[in-house]
Amino acid sequence: MRSLAVLVMALFGGFAGGIVLNAVIAITSHMVFGGDEDGLKGLKYLPFVTSAWYAATLMIWRPRPEFEQ
């Protein structure tokens, strides 16, 4: 049950991080290129990609309890 809670928190955290990263990239692109945002079409999917990336990274690197024999 703890794994599910950690996974859900990683998904929410990754989604929030993706939204922030999306905004930073969009604002920086607008300032640098002067409003030409033709190259940013895939940027709207960034929160979903980062949430899946955070969840996968968490499940791979999360320390697992050792079983005693």
A tleap script that builds the chain and sets N, CA, C and O, in Angstrom:
source leaprc.protein.ff14SB
mol = sequence {
  NMET ARG SER LEU ALA VAL LEU VAL MET ALA
  LEU PHE GLY GLY PHE ALA GLY GLY ILE VAL
  LEU ASN ALA VAL ILE ALA ILE THR SER HIE
  MET VAL PHE GLY GLY ASP GLU ASP GLY LEU
  LYS GLY LEU LYS TYR LEU PRO PHE VAL THR
  SER ALA TRP TYR ALA ALA THR LEU MET ILE
  TRP ARG PRO ARG PRO GLU PHE GLU CGLN
}
set mol.1.N position { 0.816 -1.189 0.000 }
set mol.1.CA position { 0.000 0.000 0.000 }
set mol.1.C position { 0.867 1.264 0.000 }
set mol.1.O position { 0.501 2.284 -0.583 }
set mol.2.N position { 2.014 1.173 0.661 }
set mol.2.CA position { 2.912 2.318 0.707 }
set mol.2.C position { 3.477 2.604 -0.685 }
set mol.2.O position { 3.694 3.762 -1.043 }
set mol.3.N position { 3.711 1.561 -1.459 }
set mol.3.CA position { 4.241 1.754 -2.814 }
set mol.3.C position { 3.257 2.520 -3.688 }
set mol.3.O position { 3.655 3.363 -4.492 }
set mol.4.N position { 1.977 2.226 -3.526 }
set mol.4.CA position { 0.963 2.926 -4.309 }
set mol.4.C position { 0.910 4.402 -3.933 }
set mol.4.O position { 0.794 5.264 -4.803 }
set mol.5.N position { 0.992 4.688 -2.647 }
set mol.5.CA position { 0.977 6.087 -2.206 }
set mol.5.C position { 2.196 6.841 -2.724 }
set mol.5.O position { 2.085 7.989 -3.154 }
set mol.6.N position { 3.349 6.198 -2.682 }
set mol.6.CA position { 4.573 6.835 -3.181 }
set mol.6.C position { 4.483 7.037 -4.692 }
set mol.6.O position { 4.930 8.062 -5.207 }
set mol.7.N position { 3.915 6.079 -5.395 }
set mol.7.CA position { 3.760 6.199 -6.844 }
set mol.7.C position { 2.824 7.352 -7.203 }
set mol.7.O position { 3.111 8.121 -8.120 }
set mol.8.N position { 1.718 7.473 -6.491 }
set mol.8.CA position { 0.773 8.560 -6.759 }
set mol.8.C position { 1.416 9.915 -6.461 }
set mol.8.O position { 1.232 10.870 -7.214 }
set mol.9.N position { 2.168 9.996 -5.366 }
set mol.9.CA position { 2.854 11.251 -5.052 }
set mol.9.C position { 3.894 11.588 -6.114 }
set mol.9.O position { 4.074 12.759 -6.449 }
set mol.10.N position { 4.580 10.583 -6.647 }
set mol.10.CA position { 5.560 10.827 -7.712 }
set mol.10.C position { 4.870 11.307 -8.986 }
set mol.10.O position { 5.386 12.180 -9.684 }
set mol.11.N position { 3.708 10.739 -9.287 }
set mol.11.CA position { 2.970 11.186 -10.467 }
set mol.11.C position { 2.518 12.636 -10.321 }
set mol.11.O position { 2.653 13.425 -11.256 }
set mol.12.N position { 1.984 12.991 -9.156 }
set mol.12.CA position { 1.554 14.372 -8.925 }
set mol.12.C position { 2.745 15.332 -8.921 }
set mol.12.O position { 2.675 16.418 -9.497 }
set mol.13.N position { 3.826 14.932 -8.277 }
set mol.13.CA position { 5.020 15.778 -8.253 }
set mol.13.C position { 5.621 15.968 -9.630 }
set mol.13.O position { 6.055 17.066 -9.978 }
set mol.14.N position { 5.648 14.903 -10.414 }
set mol.14.CA position { 6.158 15.002 -11.778 }
set mol.14.C position { 5.285 15.869 -12.660 }
set mol.14.O position { 5.783 16.608 -13.509 }
set mol.15.N position { 3.976 15.778 -12.456 }
set mol.15.CA position { 3.058 16.608 -13.233 }
set mol.15.C position { 3.243 18.082 -12.883 }
set mol.15.O position { 3.283 18.940 -13.765 }
set mol.16.N position { 3.355 18.367 -11.585 }
set mol.16.CA position { 3.568 19.757 -11.156 }
set mol.16.C position { 4.916 20.278 -11.654 }
set mol.16.O position { 5.018 21.419 -12.106 }
set mol.17.N position { 5.942 19.444 -11.569 }
set mol.17.CA position { 7.247 19.848 -12.087 }
set mol.17.C position { 7.223 20.077 -13.588 }
set mol.17.O position { 7.893 20.977 -14.095 }
set mol.18.N position { 6.454 19.266 -14.298 }
set mol.18.CA position { 6.323 19.438 -15.742 }
set mol.18.C position { 5.610 20.724 -16.113 }
set mol.18.O position { 5.953 21.367 -17.105 }
set mol.19.N position { 4.612 21.100 -15.312 }
set mol.19.CA position { 3.911 22.363 -15.569 }
set mol.19.C position { 4.855 23.547 -15.364 }
set mol.19.O position { 4.870 24.486 -16.160 }
set mol.20.N position { 5.639 23.492 -14.293 }
set mol.20.CA position { 6.598 24.572 -14.028 }
set mol.20.C position { 7.652 24.629 -15.129 }
set mol.20.O position { 7.968 25.708 -15.629 }
set mol.21.N position { 8.194 23.482 -15.508 }
set mol.21.CA position { 9.200 23.439 -16.572 }
set mol.21.C position { 8.621 23.919 -17.900 }
set mol.21.O position { 9.298 24.607 -18.664 }
set mol.22.N position { 7.377 23.558 -18.171 }
set mol.22.CA position { 6.681 24.000 -19.371 }
set mol.22.C position { 6.586 25.523 -19.402 }
set mol.22.O position { 6.848 26.145 -20.432 }
set mol.23.N position { 6.212 26.118 -18.278 }
set mol.23.CA position { 6.086 27.575 -18.213 }
set mol.23.C position { 7.437 28.261 -18.377 }
set mol.23.O position { 7.540 29.275 -19.068 }
set mol.24.N position { 8.463 27.719 -17.750 }
set mol.24.CA position { 9.801 28.317 -17.859 }
set mol.24.C position { 10.296 28.261 -19.301 }
set mol.24.O position { 10.837 29.243 -19.810 }
set mol.25.N position { 10.114 27.128 -19.956 }
set mol.25.CA position { 10.554 26.995 -21.349 }
set mol.25.C position { 9.764 27.931 -22.256 }
set mol.25.O position { 10.338 28.556 -23.147 }
set mol.26.N position { 8.455 28.036 -22.040 }
set mol.26.CA position { 7.626 28.903 -22.882 }
set mol.26.C position { 7.988 30.373 -22.696 }
set mol.26.O position { 8.073 31.113 -23.676 }
set mol.27.N position { 8.201 30.805 -21.456 }
set mol.27.CA position { 8.551 32.206 -21.204 }
set mol.27.C position { 9.932 32.525 -21.764 }
set mol.27.O position { 10.127 33.574 -22.378 }
set mol.28.N position { 10.887 31.627 -21.555 }
set mol.28.CA position { 12.235 31.846 -22.084 }
set mol.28.C position { 12.225 31.896 -23.611 }
set mol.28.O position { 12.902 32.729 -24.213 }
set mol.29.N position { 11.464 31.014 -24.226 }
set mol.29.CA position { 11.367 31.002 -25.684 }
set mol.29.C position { 10.717 32.284 -26.196 }
set mol.29.O position { 11.129 32.833 -27.218 }
set mol.30.N position { 9.712 32.747 -25.487 }
set mol.30.CA position { 9.040 33.981 -25.897 }
set mol.30.C position { 9.985 35.180 -25.787 }
set mol.30.O position { 9.973 36.063 -26.645 }
set mol.31.N position { 10.795 35.208 -24.741 }
set mol.31.CA position { 11.736 36.319 -24.563 }
set mol.31.C position { 12.882 36.256 -25.568 }
set mol.31.O position { 13.308 37.288 -26.087 }
set mol.32.N position { 13.378 35.063 -25.844 }
set mol.32.CA position { 14.533 34.929 -26.737 }
set mol.32.C position { 14.139 35.079 -28.206 }
set mol.32.O position { 14.800 35.791 -28.961 }
set mol.33.N position { 13.064 34.409 -28.603 }
set mol.33.CA position { 12.683 34.392 -30.010 }
set mol.33.C position { 11.610 35.407 -30.362 }
set mol.33.O position { 11.201 35.482 -31.521 }
set mol.34.N position { 11.150 36.176 -29.418 }
set mol.34.CA position { 10.209 37.255 -29.712 }
set mol.34.C position { 8.821 36.800 -30.107 }
set mol.34.O position { 8.203 37.421 -30.972 }
set mol.35.N position { 8.317 35.762 -29.520 }
set mol.35.CA position { 6.945 35.346 -29.771 }
set mol.35.C position { 6.782 34.285 -30.839 }
set mol.35.O position { 5.660 33.840 -31.080 }
set mol.36.N position { 7.845 33.866 -31.485 }
set mol.36.CA position { 7.757 32.810 -32.492 }
set mol.36.C position { 7.769 31.463 -31.780 }
set mol.36.O position { 8.824 30.982 -31.367 }
set mol.37.N position { 6.599 30.860 -31.638 }
set mol.37.CA position { 6.475 29.622 -30.870 }
set mol.37.C position { 6.089 28.436 -31.749 }
set mol.37.O position { 5.367 27.543 -31.307 }
set mol.38.N position { 6.562 28.427 -32.978 }
set mol.38.CA position { 6.239 27.318 -33.876 }
set mol.38.C position { 6.931 26.027 -33.468 }
set mol.38.O position { 6.411 24.945 -33.740 }
set mol.39.N position { 8.070 26.110 -32.833 }
set mol.39.CA position { 8.823 24.921 -32.452 }
set mol.39.C position { 8.398 24.313 -31.129 }
set mol.39.O position { 8.990 23.330 -30.685 }
set mol.40.N position { 7.387 24.877 -30.492 }
set mol.40.CA position { 6.978 24.411 -29.167 }
set mol.40.C position { 5.677 23.618 -29.196 }
set mol.40.O position { 4.934 23.629 -28.215 }
set mol.41.N position { 5.391 22.943 -30.276 }
set mol.41.CA position { 4.116 22.235 -30.388 }
set mol.41.C position { 4.003 21.050 -29.437 }
set mol.41.O position { 2.909 20.761 -28.952 }
set mol.42.N position { 5.088 20.365 -29.162 }
set mol.42.CA position { 5.053 19.208 -28.274 }
set mol.42.C position { 5.193 19.552 -26.808 }
set mol.42.O position { 5.185 18.664 -25.955 }
set mol.43.N position { 5.320 20.827 -26.507 }
set mol.43.CA position { 5.539 21.259 -25.130 }
set mol.43.C position { 4.316 21.026 -24.249 }
set mol.43.O position { 4.451 20.928 -23.029 }
set mol.44.N position { 3.132 20.934 -24.837 }
set mol.44.CA position { 1.927 20.731 -24.034 }
set mol.44.C position { 1.884 19.335 -23.412 }
set mol.44.O position { 1.131 19.111 -22.464 }
set mol.45.N position { 2.669 18.403 -23.921 }
set mol.45.CA position { 2.705 17.048 -23.362 }
set mol.45.C position { 3.775 16.875 -22.294 }
set mol.45.O position { 3.895 15.796 -21.715 }
set mol.46.N position { 4.547 17.908 -22.026 }
set mol.46.CA position { 5.658 17.814 -21.085 }
set mol.46.C position { 5.235 17.398 -19.675 }
set mol.46.O position { 5.937 16.582 -19.077 }
set mol.47.N position { 4.135 17.903 -19.099 }
set mol.47.CA position { 3.752 17.442 -17.756 }
set mol.47.C position { 3.468 15.944 -17.687 }
set mol.47.O position { 3.781 15.304 -16.682 }
set mol.48.N position { 2.889 15.384 -18.722 }
set mol.48.CA position { 2.595 13.950 -18.723 }
set mol.48.C position { 3.877 13.125 -18.847 }
set mol.48.O position { 4.020 12.077 -18.217 }
set mol.49.N position { 4.794 13.611 -19.661 }
set mol.49.CA position { 6.064 12.909 -19.833 }
set mol.49.C position { 6.876 12.952 -18.546 }
set mol.49.O position { 7.442 11.939 -18.136 }
set mol.50.N position { 6.937 14.118 -17.906 }
set mol.50.CA position { 7.719 14.219 -16.677 }
set mol.50.C position { 7.095 13.435 -15.534 }
set mol.50.O position { 7.822 12.900 -14.697 }
set mol.51.N position { 5.769 13.350 -15.473 }
set mol.51.CA position { 5.163 12.555 -14.402 }
set mol.51.C position { 5.470 11.073 -14.587 }
set mol.51.O position { 5.745 10.379 -13.609 }
set mol.52.N position { 5.429 10.580 -15.814 }
set mol.52.CA position { 5.790 9.182 -16.058 }
set mol.52.C position { 7.274 8.952 -15.791 }
set mol.52.O position { 7.663 7.902 -15.278 }
set mol.53.N position { 8.099 9.933 -16.140 }
set mol.53.CA position { 9.539 9.836 -15.913 }
set mol.53.C position { 9.856 9.814 -14.423 }
set mol.53.O position { 10.683 9.013 -13.987 }
set mol.54.N position { 9.219 10.671 -13.635 }
set mol.54.CA position { 9.434 10.686 -12.187 }
set mol.54.C position { 8.996 9.371 -11.562 }
set mol.54.O position { 9.706 8.818 -10.722 }
set mol.55.N position { 7.834 8.865 -11.964 }
set mol.55.CA position { 7.331 7.619 -11.384 }
set mol.55.C position { 8.245 6.444 -11.725 }
set mol.55.O position { 8.530 5.612 -10.864 }
set mol.56.N position { 8.703 6.369 -12.964 }
set mol.56.CA position { 9.597 5.278 -13.354 }
set mol.56.C position { 10.931 5.371 -12.627 }
set mol.56.O position { 11.471 4.361 -12.175 }
set mol.57.N position { 11.459 6.577 -12.516 }
set mol.57.CA position { 12.724 6.764 -11.803 }
set mol.57.C position { 12.589 6.396 -10.341 }
set mol.57.O position { 13.483 5.774 -9.767 }
set mol.58.N position { 11.484 6.773 -9.740 }
set mol.58.CA position { 11.264 6.451 -8.336 }
set mol.58.C position { 11.174 4.944 -8.123 }
set mol.58.O position { 11.756 4.419 -7.175 }
set mol.59.N position { 10.460 4.255 -8.983 }
set mol.59.CA position { 10.306 2.815 -8.812 }
set mol.59.C position { 11.617 2.068 -9.074 }
set mol.59.O position { 11.837 1.000 -8.504 }
set mol.60.N position { 12.479 2.607 -9.919 }
set mol.60.CA position { 13.761 1.954 -10.182 }
set mol.60.C position { 14.739 2.197 -9.041 }
set mol.60.O position { 15.417 1.268 -8.603 }
set mol.61.N position { 14.824 3.433 -8.552 }
set mol.61.CA position { 15.830 3.793 -7.555 }
set mol.61.C position { 15.369 3.660 -6.118 }
set mol.61.O position { 16.172 3.846 -5.204 }
set mol.62.N position { 14.125 3.349 -5.891 }
set mol.62.CA position { 13.614 3.266 -4.522 }
set mol.62.C position { 14.242 2.075 -3.802 }
set mol.62.O position { 14.227 0.960 -4.324 }
set mol.63.N position { 14.796 2.298 -2.604 }
set mol.63.CA position { 15.380 1.169 -1.869 }
set mol.63.C position { 14.294 0.201 -1.410 }
set mol.63.O position { 13.255 0.613 -0.893 }
set mol.64.N position { 14.543 -1.059 -1.602 }
set mol.64.CA position { 13.579 -2.081 -1.207 }
set mol.64.C position { 14.039 -2.729 0.091 }
set mol.64.O position { 15.238 -2.883 0.322 }
set mol.65.N position { 13.099 -3.103 0.929 }
set mol.65.CA position { 13.503 -3.751 2.187 }
set mol.65.C position { 14.103 -5.128 1.914 }
set mol.65.O position { 13.648 -5.854 1.030 }
set mol.66.N position { 15.101 -5.465 2.665 }
set mol.66.CA position { 15.751 -6.771 2.524 }
set mol.66.C position { 14.996 -7.796 3.358 }
set mol.66.O position { 14.595 -7.520 4.489 }
set mol.67.N position { 14.811 -8.959 2.798 }
set mol.67.CA position { 14.111 -10.026 3.507 }
set mol.67.C position { 15.113 -10.855 4.302 }
set mol.67.O position { 16.179 -11.214 3.803 }
set mol.68.N position { 14.757 -11.148 5.524 }
set mol.68.CA position { 15.621 -11.983 6.360 }
set mol.68.C position { 15.241 -13.440 6.168 }
set mol.68.O position { 14.060 -13.780 6.089 }
set mol.69.N position { 16.252 -14.298 6.092 }
set mol.69.CA position { 15.972 -15.721 5.903 }
set mol.69.C position { 16.384 -16.501 7.114 }
set mol.69.O position { 16.227 -17.722 7.144 }
savepdb mol mol.pdb
quit
